[in-house]
Amino acid sequence: MIRVAAYTPGRHTPSARFRVRQYLPFFKKAGIEVHEYVPREGTYPPSERLKRPLWAVKSILERIPAVVRSHEYDVTLLQREMFSSHITLEPFTKRPRILDVDDAIWDNRRGAFAESLARMCDAVICGNAFLAEQFRKWNSRVYIVPTAVDTKRFRPSLASKEKQIIGWSGSSSGFHYLYGIEKALATVLTKFPSVILRIIADAAPRFAQIPSERWEFVRWAPEIEVQAIQGMTIGIMPLDNSIKARGKCSFKMLCYMACGVPVVVSPVGMNVELLAKGDIGYAASSTEEWVDGIALLVEDPVTAKRKGQTGRRICIEHYDVHLVASRIAKIIDEVACG
């Protein structure tokens, strides 16, 4: 049995849930026991600046006992940095160390901490090729492993869909991507009076061009995240062409696909890779392309259903949790054995 100490950013952070926690049953079958150390204070500072100094002290002090315990394990798994954009206690964890990254963390504070973190680890697991390209500059042992989807949980609904819903799921920190296509969404909703826009997030957006009666807010919770996506007829994932956007691992797009929902997405980063795997929807870069792509799926439900079925098949064949967990288990075994 290989014992792993995993340090994750927080209880409800997507990276902890989907890049560590969902693999635990599969790891156990492969002879790998993972103990997750989750910080009560979280990895990211509070929005109120006056609270940050106290948060910083409490956050680091809380981590010390857990870091000491890493020396009882065979492998240390660091999911990003322990303290937002800084190196703190990571050098005191036991080697060998594996760094898991699903975001362009070097884009913060000019990347010095990301380079240091990569160099002190024995291997780096990156969520996509763009991330891997950067981390190979700092570490010679880099693996590309996408974020997996549990296709038994994220699956198409058997219930009939009474209305057409354009849906977006994500954190409110990503609303600026959504606002970037607000004009296109407003145009589509005007063109199709029966269509509704659904936003699944931790907070409600503030639209300037879309009337409140044309969109609905679903507050995210683990218990309803699948059902909320299943009710969608089109899934959207707008991005800009920034470093941060190219570092995204397209997880919301994969969740749409696993639920049999056709997509309209920005052809940026890993989105391009997914679009190339099959006829799952449309790429959109301009307002006109967003309007046309969504309109085509609204007007042709048969084609939309076929594209959704293709997306689900791709998820099952390439991104299912069973497949990805076995790849990560093999990496852990290789690193543990030197």
C-alpha positions in Angstrom: 0.0 0.0 0.0 1.4 3.4 -1.1 0.4 6.1 1.4 -0.1 9.7 0.0 -0.6 13.0 1.9 -2.6 15.3 -0.3 -2.7 19.0 0.4 -5.7 20.6 -1.3 -7.0 24.3 -1.4 -10.4 23.8 0.2 -13.4 21.6 0.8 -15.5 22.9 -2.1 -12.8 24.0 -4.6 -13.4 22.2 -7.9 -9.7 21.1 -8.1 -9.9 19.3 -4.8 -13.3 17.7 -5.6 -12.5 16.6 -9.1 -8.7 16.2 -9.3 -8.3 14.4 -5.9 -11.4 13.4 -4.0 -13.4 11.7 -6.7 -10.4 9.4 -7.4 -10.1 8.0 -3.8 -12.2 4.8 -4.2 -10.2 4.0 -7.4 -6.9 4.6 -5.8 -7.7 2.3 -2.9 -8.4 -0.5 -5.4 -5.0 0.2 -6.9 -3.2 -0.1 -3.6 -3.0 3.7 -2.9 -4.3 5.2 0.3 -4.7 9.0 0.2 -5.2 11.2 3.2 -6.4 14.6 2.3 -5.4 17.6 4.4 -8.0 20.4 3.8 -7.4 23.9 5.3 -10.2 25.4 7.3 -9.1 28.9 6.4 -8.7 28.0 2.7 -5.8 28.8 0.3 -7.2 32.1 -1.0 -7.4 35.4 1.0 -10.7 37.1 1.9 -11.9 39.9 -0.3 -11.7 42.4 2.6 -8.1 43.6 2.8 -8.2 44.3 6.5 -8.9 40.7 7.2 -6.0 39.4 5.2 -3.1 39.7 7.7 -5.0 37.6 10.4 -6.1 35.2 7.7 -2.5 34.7 6.6 -1.2 34.0 10.1 -4.1 31.5 10.9 -3.7 29.8 7.5 0.0 29.1 7.9 -0.3 28.0 11.5 -3.1 25.7 10.7 -1.0 24.0 8.0 2.1 23.3 10.2 0.8 20.1 12.0 -0.4 18.7 8.6 3.0 19.4 7.0 4.8 17.6 9.8 2.6 14.6 9.3 3.6 14.4 5.6 6.7 12.5 6.9 4.5 9.6 7.9 3.6 9.0 4.2 5.3 7.7 1.1 4.4 10.5 -1.3 3.3 14.2 -0.9 0.7 15.5 -3.3 0.6 19.3 -3.5 -2.4 20.7 -5.3 -1.2 24.2 -6.3 0.4 26.3 -3.6 -0.6 26.1 0.1 -0.8 29.9 0.5 -2.1 32.0 -2.4 0.7 33.0 -4.7 3.5 32.3 -2.2 5.9 29.5 -1.2 5.5 28.9 2.5 5.6 25.4 4.1 5.9 23.3 0.9 9.7 22.8 1.2 9.2 21.2 4.6 6.9 18.4 3.3 8.4 15.0 2.7 9.8 14.0 -0.7 9.0 12.6 -3.2 6.5 15.4 -4.0 4.0 15.6 -6.9 2.6 18.9 -7.9 -0.9 18.9 -9.5 -1.9 22.0 -11.5 -5.1 22.8 -13.3 -4.7 26.5 -13.8 -2.1 29.0 -15.1 -0.8 29.8 -11.6 2.3 31.5 -12.9 0.2 34.3 -14.2 0.0 35.6 -10.6 2.8 37.6 -9.2 4.9 37.1 -12.3 5.3 33.4 -11.7 8.3 33.2 -9.3 6.5 31.1 -6.8 5.2 28.7 -9.5 8.7 28.1 -10.7 10.0 27.5 -7.2 7.1 25.1 -6.5 7.7 23.1 -9.7 11.5 22.8 -9.1 11.1 21.4 -5.6 8.8 18.7 -6.8 9.7 15.3 -8.3 6.9 15.3 -10.9 4.2 17.7 -12.1 0.7 16.6 -13.3 -0.8 19.2 -15.6 -4.5 19.4 -16.6 -3.7 20.3 -20.3 -1.0 20.7 -22.8 -0.7 24.5 -22.4 0.1 24.1 -18.7 2.5 21.3 -19.4 4.4 23.5 -21.9 5.1 26.0 -19.2 6.0 23.6 -16.4 8.4 21.6 -18.6 10.6 24.7 -18.4 11.0 24.1 -14.7 10.6 20.3 -14.3 11.7 17.5 -16.6 9.0 15.1 -15.4 5.7 16.4 -16.5 2.5 14.4 -17.2 -0.7 15.7 -18.9 -3.8 14.4 -17.2 -7.1 16.1 -17.8 -9.7 16.6 -15.1 -12.0 13.6 -15.2 -15.8 13.4 -15.2 -17.8 10.8 -13.4 -20.0 9.8 -16.4 -22.2 7.7 -14.1 -23.1 10.8 -12.1 -23.0 13.4 -14.9 -25.3 11.8 -17.4 -28.2 12.8 -19.6 -31.6 13.1 -17.9 -34.3 10.7 -18.8 -37.0 13.4 -18.2 -38.2 15.4 -21.2 -37.1 19.0 -21.4 -40.1 21.3 -21.4 -38.2 24.4 -22.4 -35.0 25.3 -24.1 -32.3 26.6 -21.7 -29.0 28.1 -22.6 -26.8 27.3 -19.6 -23.5 28.5 -18.0 -22.0 26.9 -14.9 -19.1 28.2 -13.0 -17.7 30.4 -10.3 -18.7 34.1 -10.1 -15.0 34.9 -10.6 -15.6 33.9 -14.3 -18.5 36.2 -14.9 -16.3 38.6 -17.0 -16.1 35.9 -19.7 -19.9 35.7 -19.6 -20.3 39.5 -19.8 -18.0 39.4 -22.9 -20.8 37.7 -24.9 -23.8 39.4 -23.2 -24.7 41.2 -26.5 -24.8 37.9 -28.3 -26.9 36.3 -25.6 -29.3 39.3 -25.5 -29.7 39.0 -29.3 -30.5 35.3 -29.1 -33.0 35.7 -26.3 -34.8 38.5 -28.3 -34.8 36.2 -31.4 -36.3 33.3 -29.4 -38.8 34.5 -26.8 -39.3 31.1 -25.3 -35.6 30.4 -24.6 -34.2 31.0 -21.1 -30.7 31.7 -19.9 -29.6 29.7 -16.8 -26.7 30.7 -14.7 -25.4 28.2 -12.1 -22.9 29.9 -9.8 -22.1 30.9 -6.2 -23.6 34.4 -6.8 -26.0 36.0 -9.2 -24.6 37.9 -12.2 -25.4 41.5 -13.0 -26.5 41.8 -16.7 -26.8 45.2 -18.3 -28.5 44.1 -21.5 -30.6 41.0 -20.6 -34.0 41.6 -18.8 -34.3 39.8 -15.5 -37.3 37.8 -16.7 -35.2 36.2 -19.4 -32.6 34.5 -17.2 -32.7 32.4 -14.0 -30.1 32.0 -11.3 -29.5 28.6 -9.7 -27.2 28.8 -6.7 -24.6 26.2 -7.0 -24.5 23.3 -4.5 -23.0 19.8 -4.9 -26.4 18.3 -4.5 -28.0 20.1 -7.5 -25.0 20.7 -9.9 -25.8 17.6 -12.0 -29.5 18.2 -12.2 -29.0 21.9 -13.1 -26.8 20.9 -16.1 -29.1 18.1 -17.2 -31.9 20.6 -17.6 -29.9 22.6 -20.1 -30.4 22.2 -23.9 -27.2 24.2 -24.8 -24.0 24.7 -22.7 -21.8 27.7 -23.3 -18.2 28.4 -22.3 -16.9 31.8 -23.4 -13.3 32.7 -22.8 -10.9 35.4 -23.9 -7.4 34.6 -25.2 -5.5 35.4 -22.0 -2.9 33.2 -20.3 -5.4 32.5 -17.5 -8.1 31.4 -20.0 -5.7 29.2 -22.0 -4.8 27.5 -18.7 -8.4 26.4 -18.1 -9.0 22.6 -18.3 -12.5 22.9 -19.9 -14.1 21.1 -17.0 -17.5 22.9 -17.4 -17.5 21.9 -21.1 -16.8 18.3 -20.1 -19.7 18.3 -17.6 -22.0 19.6 -20.3 -20.8 16.9 -22.7 -21.2 14.1 -20.1 -24.8 15.2 -19.6 -25.4 15.0 -23.4 -25.7 18.8 -23.8 -24.3 20.2 -27.1 -21.9 23.2 -26.7 -21.0 26.5 -28.1 -17.6 27.6 -26.8 -14.7 29.9 -27.5 -12.0 28.1 -29.5 -9.3 28.8 -26.8 -7.0 26.4 -25.0 -8.3 22.9 -24.2 -11.7 23.8 -25.8 -10.0 23.5 -29.2 -8.8 20.0 -28.3 -12.3 18.9 -27.3 -13.9 20.4 -30.4 -11.4 18.4 -32.5 -12.5 15.1 -31.1 -15.9 15.1 -32.7 -19.0 17.0 -33.8 -20.2 18.2 -30.3 -21.3 21.8 -31.1 -19.8 25.0 -32.4 -16.8 27.3 -31.9 -17.6 31.0 -31.6 -15.2 33.9 -31.5 -17.3 36.9 -32.5 -20.8 38.1 -31.5 -22.1 36.9 -34.9 -20.7 33.4 -34.4 -22.1 33.2 -30.9 -25.5 34.1 -32.1 -25.4 31.8 -35.1 -24.0 28.8 -33.2 -26.7 29.0 -30.4 -29.4 29.7 -33.0 -28.6 26.7 -35.0 -28.9 24.4 -32.0 -32.2 26.1 -30.9 -33.7 25.8 -34.3 -32.6 22.2 -34.9 -33.2 20.0 -31.8 -32.5 16.8 -33.7 -29.0 18.0 -34.6 -28.5 19.4 -31.1 -29.4 15.9 -29.6 -26.9 14.2 -32.0 -24.1 16.6 -31.0 -24.9 16.0 -27.4 -24.7 12.2 -27.8 -21.4 12.6 -29.5 -20.1 14.7 -26.6 -21.1 12.1 -24.1 -19.4 9.3 -26.1 -16.2 11.3 -26.1 -16.4 11.8 -22.4 -16.9 8.1 -21.7 -14.0 7.1 -24.1 -11.4 9.7 -23.1 -12.3 11.6 -19.8 -14.2 9.1 -17.6 -13.1 9.0 -14.0 -12.1 5.3 -14.2 -9.6 6.0 -17.0 -8.1 9.1 -15.5 -7.8 7.6 -12.0 -5.8 4.6 -13.4 -3.4 7.0 -15.1 -2.8 9.0 -12.0 -2.4 5.9 -9.9 0.3 4.7 -12.3 2.1 8.1 -11.9 2.0 7.9 -8.1 3.4 4.4 -8.2 6.2 5.5 -10.5 7.1 8.5 -8.3 6.9 6.4 -5.1 9.2 3.8 -6.6 11.7 6.4 -7.7 
